[in-house]
Amino acid sequence: MELPINLNDLLSCRTVESERVEFKAGWNPDAIYRTIAAFANDINNIGGGYIVIGAEDENGRAKRPVKGLDVNELDFIQKQMVGFNNLIRPYYAPKLYIETADTREILVLWITGGNERPYEVPESVTTTHKQWKYFIRRYSSTIEARGKDKQELLSLANRVPFDDRVNTYSSLEDISLTLVRDHLREVKSRLNESAEELPKVSLLAQMDLLAGPPEMLYPKNVALMLFCDYPDKFFPYSYIDVVYFPKGRTEPFTEKQFKGPVQRQIKDALSFIQTIVLLEKVTKVPGRAEADRKWNYPYEALEEIVANSIYHREYQEREPVTIRIEPDQIMVYNLGGPDRSLRMEDFATGHLAPTRYRNRRLGDFLKELDLTEGRATGIAAIIKIMRNNGSPDPVFETDEDRTWFRVTLPIHPDFIQDEDVVEDDLENDLENDLENDLEKRLEKILSLIASEPQISMKTLGKHIGVDSSTIKRDLMKLKADQKIRRIGPAKGGYWKVTDTEQP
């Protein structure tokens, strides 16, 4: 079997956090089986983990080139694991992969969070007299579960995160092999090399996307979220709803819904916002080669927020993720608030240490696609990106019961002046007439330009009573109709009304 994620990303801990990967230079079954049980218990719902045998640890990553294992070692380890797996209570068997790195063979164990947790295992699987104990992961270490940790672990019995549960209302026909292969190709998984030849059941089973007895296999919810063309059939209202108010809440608005696999929803919604909303301002600085570049909203911050709203939303609630775009801010809202272990005051600094995740498997897939940051780093990344852009800090909000979560990105201050509609001393009735009557507006612009050729778009907006984007469109129309032309550069030049020029 081929590993469903990119091997080099795993060895460098790029798409999987280092606390979820343990590197072992050689075969040490006592320590390894304690860690297998700890990953299977997955007390923090972070998605289990990986054990790489044949690679030494170097600062939380695999030391390259890897040490590797010889053929005899690989055969010996697999034979021993058959017996040791039976010592885990209830029975649990990690997925095993033989991979090649740096021309050497290594063994990778993929341990997903178990459906029958909690699991216990002998403290030493190799001794005659065995003592079964519960183990959990604490940061990057495997420890025995004691006291409150043990009580919490026992309380998790049969509490499988929603995205990892089997969906008995679906069938294998609901999963698109095209979407699965596209994903494997995008993350550069070796499994993609054999994906075309593998039967559908085998391919999905290797990716741990199925559950149930062989005669009645069903997809897991995460498979339907990512690899089904119509996930809202199984999770009603599981789409992104973008509402755009270009002139304010009381004015006409545009609404657009983005459906389909969740990764497509994220990309399509971001593409829409990037096209119609995002603006960049470039300012030349005297004596410096590089210009200052600022965005009204930095794309990277939006990407992190939108992806995380999909990652952390509550899929059992029938409400879409809503993105509300107003002239001075963008708000992203989803049902499913942050874990109660997180204090809201910590959101302002980004110093968060969550103890449990709602959709652990979905998060793994989104991280493989580079759509989200690593564990607990997304909030800090958003704050940093906004500050580097010179924007105000984002605002994070939730209710007391943690049932919803909202993130607000304020617009960069430099763009408030450009986009505000500035009132002048004209009567309101005249302003409305001019805004709604194109011909009257164009006549007024021509009159103002004739009397003041160097007039700016901002000043024109003040006189006419419309925003700068409307003025820009009007000027383009007048230029196209050859009623005006620009003399000199954009800055320092002036307008000329061609109808009044003398031959």
N, C-alpha and C positions, 0 to 999 in steps of 0.2 A: 504494500500500500504506500502511496505517496502522501507526504504531509500537506494538508490543505492550505497552509500559509507559507510565505516566503521564508526559506531556511536562513538566509543571511540576515533578514530582519529579525528573526528570532535570536540568532547568535549575538547580534549587536543590541538586542533589547530595544529595537526602534519602535515596533508596533505593539509589543507586549512589554509591560513594565517589568523592571528587573526583579521586583518582589514576587512576581509570578513565574519566574524562571530560576531553576536551580541547576548549576553546572557541577558535574562529578567527573573527576579525571578517570576514575575506574569504578568497578562494580563493588558497591558496599551495600548489600541488601538490607541490613538492619536500619541504617539511616534513610535509605531510599524508600523503604516501605512505610516508615513513619511519615515521610513527606507525601507519599501517595495518598495516605489516609487523610492528611491535613488538607491537601488540595481538594480531595473528594468531599470533605466536610464543608469546605467553602463557606466558613462562618460569616464572611463579609459580603458574600454574593458578588465576588469580583470576577467569577468565571473560571475557577479552578486554576490550573497552571501546567507547566512543562518541566520535565527533568531531562537534561541532556547528559548522556553518559559517554565519556570519551573526550570531554572538553573541560579544561581547567578554568576556574573562575579567576578573572582579573578585573577588579574594581566593578563587579556587578555585570560583567560581560564575559563572553568566551574569549580566552586567550588564543590569538591566531599566530601561526597555524595551529589547528586543533591537534591534540595528542592522538586521538583515534583509537580504534579497537581492532584487533586482528580477527580473522574469520572464526577461529576456535573460541575466542571470548564471546563473540556474538551468539554463536550456537549454544554455548554453556549458559549464558544469561537468559536466553529465551526458554530453555528447558527448566531452569530453576524458577522462573516467574510463573510457570504453569502451577507449580505447587504452592508458591507463596501467595498467589492470588486467592487461593482457597482459605487462607488464614485471615483474610479481611472479613469482618462480620458487620452487616450482611455482605455477601459476596460482591466483589468489585474487581473489574479487570481494566486497567488503563489501555488506551490505544497505543500500539507499538509501531514505530517506523524506523527502518534502517536507511540512513541518509549518507550522502557523500559530501564532505566539506574539506577543502584544501587537499584533495585527492585521497583523503582518508575516510574510513567508515566510522560513523558514530551512531548511537542509538538514541532516539527521541521518544519519550513517553509523554503522551497528551492525556492529562487527567482533568476531565470536565467535572463540574459540580454534580454530585450524585443525586439521583432521584429518591434514594432510600436512606439518605443521611439521617442520623449520624452514623459514622463508621468507626469501628475500633479495630486495632491491630496489635499483635504482640509487640512489646517494646523492643524485643529482639526476636526476629523471625527465625534465626539460625540456632537458637538454644533449644535444649530438650524441654526444660520447664519454662512455660510461657506465661507472661502476664499481659492480658489485653488492656489497652488503654486508648483513650481518645486523644487525638492530636489536632492542632489547628495551626494556621500560619499567623504569625505576628510580625508584620513588616516582611523582612526577607528571611526570617528564621522559622523553623518548625519547633513548636513547644507542646508540652502536654497540656491538655485542657483541664483546668482545675477551678474550683470555687465557682464564681459567677460565670466565667467562660464556659465551664462544663454545663451549668444550668441553661445558659443561653443556647449552647449547641444542642442539647437535648430537646429544647423547645422548638427547634427548627425541623423536627421530624415531619416529613411529608410536605414541608413548605417550600415548594419549588418556585423560583421566580417565574412570572407570567410568560416571558418570552421563551423560556426553556420547557414549557409544558406542551404535551401532545395536544393536537387539535382534532378531535374526533368528528368534527363537522366538515372536515376537508378530506381530500384524497390526493394521491400522487399526481393525478392529472392537473391539479391546481398549481403545481410547481413547474416553472418554465426552465427547461434545460439551457436555453439560450442565455437567460439571465445568470444562471449558475456559472456557465462557461465564461461569460463576459467578466464576471467577478474574478474567477481564477486567473484569467488572462491579465486583468488589470493589476492584481496584486503579485503577479509573476510567481504563482505557485507551481511547483513541479507537477502537481496533480493535473494541471491543465494539459500536460503532454499526453496523458492517457484518457482525458475526459471524454473525447469523442468515441472511444471504443468501449468504455465502461457502460454496463447497463445502468439505467436510471437509479434503481434501488441501491446498487453498489456505490455509485458516486455520492448519493445523498447520505448513505450510511457512513461513508468515510469522513464526511464533513459533520457527522453527528447531528443531522437534521431530521432524523426519523426516530420513531419510538413505537413500541408495541410488539406483539408476537410476529414471527415471520409470515404467518398467514393473514395478518391484519395490521399492516404497517400504516401509520399516519404521520404526516408532517408535523414538526414542531412549529409553534407560533412564530419563532424567529425566521423560519424558512418562508412562511407566508408573508411576513413583513418585507423581506428582501427579494424574494425570487418568485413572487406571484404578480401577475399583471394587474390584479384588482384586489389588493389587500383589504380595501374598505368593505368588501363582501363579507369578510370574517371579523373585521374590527370597524364597525360603522363610524363614519365621520373621521376616519384616520387619514386626513389630508391636511394640506397647508392652505389656509385662507388668507390671501393678501388683500388688504383694503387700503386704497391709496386716496388720500385727501390732498390734492395739490394746492388748494387755496384755503384750507381750513375745514373744521368739522361741519360747519353749517352750509358748505358749498357742495356742488355735485362731486361724486367720488367714483372711482373705478374699483371693481372687485374681481378678483381672479382666483380660481381654485387650482391647486396642483395636486394631482392624484398619481397613483401608480406605486411601484416599489419605493420604499422610503428614501433610498439613496438618490433615486431620480427626483423625488419631491424636493429634496434639499438642493440639488444642483439646478433644477428648473426654476425654483423660487428665487434663488440667489442670482441666476442669470437675468431674470425679469427685473429684479431690483437694481442690479448693476446697470442695466440698459436705460431704465427710465428715471432713476433717482440719483445715482452716484455721480458726483462732479468733482473735478480736480482743479485746484487753483495753483498756478505756477508763477512765482514771483522772483525776478532776477534781483540778485543782491550785488550792489556795486563792490568791485574788488574781489569777488569770489566767483570761481568757475561754476560751482554748483548752484542751481536755483533752489529756492524753498518750494517744496511741494506739499500741499495740504489737501485732504479730502473732506467733503462735508460729512461723510461717514466712512471710516476705513473698512474696506471689504473683508479683511482678515477677521476683524472683530465680529462682523455680521455672520460670517461663515461659522465661526465657533458657536455663536448664540443659536443660530437656526439649527445646526446639527445637534446641539445639546438639547434643544427643545424636543426634537424627535427621539433622541436617545433616552431622555428621562421622563417623557410623558407617560401618563397613565392610560394604557390602551384599553382598559375595561370601562373607561368613561367615554360617553358618546359626544365628544366635543373635539373640533379640529384644533390644531395649532394655529393661532391667529397672529398675523403680522400687520400692524397698523402703522401706516406711514403718514405723518402729518408734516406741515411745512417746517417745523422746528425739532422734530424728534421721530424716532422709530421705536415702536414697542413690540416685543415678542412675548406672547402669552401662551402657556400650556397648562393643562390640568395635570396634577401630580407635583406636589411641592417638594422641597429639599428634605432630606432625612432630618429627623428631629435632633440628631446628634450634632448638627451644624448650627452654630449661632449666627444670626443675621448680621451681627456687627463684624463678623469675620469676613463677610462677603466684600466689605469695603476695602480690605487689605489683600484679599485673595489667599489668605493663610487658612486653608480648609483641610480637614482630615476626616472625610466621610468614613463611616463604618460599614455602610451597606449600599448596594446599588440596585435600582429597580429592574433594569433590563441588562443583565451582565453579558449575555451572548450578543445582543444587538450592538452593545458598545464595542465589543471586540471587532466585529465586522466593520463598523464605522471607523475605528482606529486604523485598521488595515488599509482602508481607502483614503487615509489622511484627511478625513472629514472632521475628526475631533482630536483634541490633545490627549495626553496620557492621563493617568489617574489623578484627579484633584488639581490639575494644572490649568484647566480651561478658564476658570474665573480670573486667575492671576494673569493669564495671557491676554484676556479681553481688556483688563485694566491697563496693562502695559502698552498694548497696541493703541488704545485711545489716548493715553498720555503722550506717547511718541508722536502722535499726529497733532498734538496740541489741542485735543478735544476735551470737554468736561468729562469727569468720571461717569461711567455707567451707573444706573440706579437699579438695585435688585430688591424685589418686593415679594412677599408671600403673606398668607393669612395665618392666624394663630394656630389653626388646625393643620397647616401645611398641606392644603388640598390643591393649591395652584401656585404658579410661579410666573413672575413677569420681570423682564429686563427692558430697560429704557435706555436708548442711546441718544443723548442730546446732540443737536447739530453743532458742527464746528462754528465758533463765534464769527469767523470771517465770512460765513455764508448767510448769516442772519441779515446783514445789510443788503446783500444782493437779492434776497428772495422775499423780503417783507414788502407788502404793498404800502407805499407811503402816501398819505393823504395830503392834498394841497388845499388851497383856500377856495377852490371852485365849489359851487353848490352840489349837493349829493345827487340831485336829479340830473344835472349836466354830466357828472362823472359816470353815472349809470348808462346814460344815453351813449356816451363816447365809448364805454367799454363794450356795449352790446351792438354798436353800429360801426362796422369796420370802416366804411367810407368816411364817416365823420372823424374817426380816430386818425386815419391816414392824412386827411386834410389838416388836422391839427398838428400832426408831426411835421408835415411839409412847411407849415407856417412857422413853427418854432425853429426849424433848421434854417429857414430863410433869414430869420432875424438873428440867429445865434449859431453860425456854422460849426463851432467847436463844442456844441452841447453834448453832454454825455448821455448814455442810455439811462443812467440812474436819474438824472435830472428830467429827462423826457418822461420817465415813469412817474415822477412827482407831479408833473404838470398834467399828464393824461389821466392819472389815477389807476394805473395797471402795473403789474409786476414786470421785472426785467425780461423774463422769458417771452412775454407777449410783445414787448417793445422790439425784442430781437427778431421775432417772426415778422413784425410789421416792416421793419427796416429791410429785411431780406426780400419781402414782396415789392417794396418800393424800388429796390435795386433791380430786381428781376423785370419790373415794368419800365426800367430806365428813367425813372423819375428823379432819382438821386444817384450820386456816385461818391466814392470816398477818395479824397485827395491826400496823399501822404500815408504814413504808417498808421496802424490801429491806435497807437498811443502817440499823441502829438500832431496827428493829422486833423482834417475837418471834413464836414459834409458839404456837398454842393448840390443845390436843387437844379436839375438840368433844364427844366421848363423855363427858367428865368435867365438862362445864359444868353448872352448876345452873340450873334453869328460873327 
